[in-house]
Amino acid sequence: MSNNQTQSIKMPPYKIQTVFLEELVSGSELIEFLRVEIPYGKEYGRIPFARVLYAFNGVEQKKQFP
């Protein structure tokens, strides 16, 4: 039996603001930045993280990076 216990943390509701990056030019022809998703909470304002969505060789990738 493990001594480790997990505890669920209740997150406040938040919304996602999407910024489209159609005009942004990448330094590579293989990577195209598509959009940025920025979460913000009603009580806390903007959360200091964002997710960048991109396409590699013309195909949108399922894995994004913060």
Secondary structure as UniProt FT lines:
FT   STRAND          14..20
FT   TURN            22..23
FT   STRAND          31..41
FT   TURN            42..44
FT   STRAND          45..46
FT   STRAND          51..56
FT   TURN            57..58
FT   STRAND          59..60
//
